[in-house]
Amino acid sequence: QVQLVESGGGLVQAGGSLRLSCAASGRTLSSLNMGWFRQAPGKEREFVAAIKRSDGTEYYTDSVKGRFTVSRDNAKNTVYLQMNSLKPEDTAVYYCAADRPGGYYRPSSRSAYDFWGQGTQVTVSS
């Protein structure tokens, strides 16, 4: 089993920045593909970003490209989501997710991930 705990959410003004953290336990981070998703009220949970275990390839949804950066620190067993130039439409609960490698990795698919954190709220005011 893998436990994931997100932190770093909060209230920020439009144009501001936040850095989310996701601490993993139960398995070393280097053995996992990691993703970030978000869910706004009344909407489906959507893909935000991901980082591949094997070579560190980063993936982003179009709406956050150039503003968000996903990274990992295997020594700390933590994955990060640096969010800059935040917009009100980024308001959501943000979740990190872990995929145990095996088979073809589809980073933007919710079904690719085996473990999920409890989420952290990000609110961007206009």
PyMOL commands that set and color helices and strands:
alter all, ss='L'
color gray80, all
select helices_A, chain A and resi 29-31+62-64+88-90+110-112
alter helices_A, ss='H'
color red, helices_A
select strands_A, chain A and resi 3-7+10-13+18-25+33-39+46-51+58-60+68-73+78-83+92-99+115-116+120-125
alter strands_A, ss='S'
color yellow, strands_A
deselect
rebuild
show_as cartoon
